[in-house]
Amino acid sequence: MDRTDADRADVDVDDLLKVILLLAIAWLLLEIVDTVLDLTFALLDAIPTLLAIAIVVLIALRLTDRI
């Protein structure tokens, strides 16, 4: 190996900041995707309840001659 310890540590501060910035952006994107997926699955879990409410509303409207 021709590299010395000084060559290994010869990294520009701007390059390190860019790497940290990219890692922070990736982390935020993963958090956003996680939140969107959680909301999607929460809505999918609520579909049977929403369907039951829709059926009750339709029956009530039919019985009151609103349909």
C-alpha positions in Angstrom: 0.0 0.0 0.0 1.3 3.4 -1.0 -1.2 5.3 1.0 -0.3 6.8 4.3 -2.5 7.8 7.2 -2.4 11.4 6.1 -3.9 10.4 2.7 -6.7 8.5 4.3 -7.8 11.5 6.3 -7.5 13.9 3.4 -11.3 14.3 2.9 -12.8 17.7 2.2 -15.3 19.0 4.8 -17.7 19.9 2.0 -17.7 16.3 0.8 -18.5 15.1 4.3 -21.3 17.6 4.6 -22.7 16.4 1.3 -22.7 12.8 2.4 -24.4 13.7 5.7 -27.0 15.8 3.8 -27.7 12.8 1.5 -28.1 10.5 4.5 -30.4 13.0 6.2 -32.5 13.3 3.0 -32.7 9.5 2.7 -33.8 9.2 6.3 -36.5 11.8 5.9 -37.8 10.1 2.7 -38.0 6.8 4.5 -39.9 8.4 7.4 -42.4 10.0 4.9 -42.9 6.6 3.1 -43.4 4.9 6.4 -46.1 7.5 7.4 -47.9 7.2 4.1 -47.9 3.4 4.3 -49.2 3.6 7.9 -52.1 5.9 6.8 -52.9 3.6 3.8 -53.1 0.6 6.0 -55.2 2.5 8.5 -57.6 3.4 5.8 -57.7 -0.2 4.5 -58.5 -1.3 8.1 -61.4 1.2 8.2 -63.0 0.0 5.0 -65.4 -2.6 6.7 -66.6 0.1 9.2 -67.1 2.7 6.4 -69.0 0.1 4.4 -71.3 -0.7 7.3 -71.9 3.0 7.8 -72.8 3.4 4.1 -75.2 0.5 4.3 -76.9 1.9 7.4 -77.2 5.3 5.7 -78.6 3.8 2.5 -81.2 1.7 4.4 -82.2 4.8 6.5 -82.6 6.9 3.4 -84.7 4.2 1.7 -87.0 3.8 4.7 -87.5 7.6 4.9 -88.2 7.7 1.1 -85.2 10.0 0.5 -83.9 7.7 -2.2 
